[in-house]
Amino acid sequence: VQLQASGGGLVQAGGSLKLSCAASGRTFSSYVVGWFRQAPGNEREFVATVSRYGGVTNYADSVKGRFTISRDNGKNTVYLHMNSLKPEDTAVYSCAAAGPHSGFPPTSPSEYDYWGQGTLVTVSS
């Protein structure tokens, strides 16, 4: 599966953005999909993940209550709605897919098999 993330940009603190992760392939619903982020000088950090049919989600404590992950398997797309953004949310956000062998929730990058390129989110104070 190939993944393409989009939707990043510059936003003021307190604002909102919606990221999209579009996937190729007819077996998209076979994959758990997650979002990760990486700020300069930091390691890649888990943000959120959604189960194969969207019924179960899991979030990092740092984004819980502010971010919402969802998916539309008919459109082969996963979304990350980000509200109440803070300057510390500034990072490159990447989506990833974990194959049929994956348990839930996969929160480590090593649990994911496919990665899309990142999209930059910058939150100004």
C-alpha positions, 0 to 999 in steps of 0.5 A: 500500500502507498500512502500520501499525507497532506493538509499541513500548513501554518496555523496560529495557536488555538487554531485547527487543521485537518490532515489527510492520508490517502492510500492506494490499493483495494485492501485498505481496510486490512490495515491499521493506520496511525499518525506519527510526528517528528519535531526537529531534534526529537524522535518520531512520536506516536500521535494516534491510530485507528482500527481497520474499520474505524471502530476503535481509536487510540491517542497519545496523552499529549493530544487526547481531547484535542485530536481526532482520528477517523477513516473512510475506507470507501475513499481509502483515506484516514483523517487527523482533525487537530483542534486547539493546536499548540506551538509544541504540536509543530512537527512533520506529521506522517501516516503509516499502515500496519499489516494484517498481522498487527495487533491493536493499538500499535504505538511503536514505529516498528509495528508499521509496515508502510509509511507515507511522506510527511506533511509539515504542521507549524503552530505559531504562538 
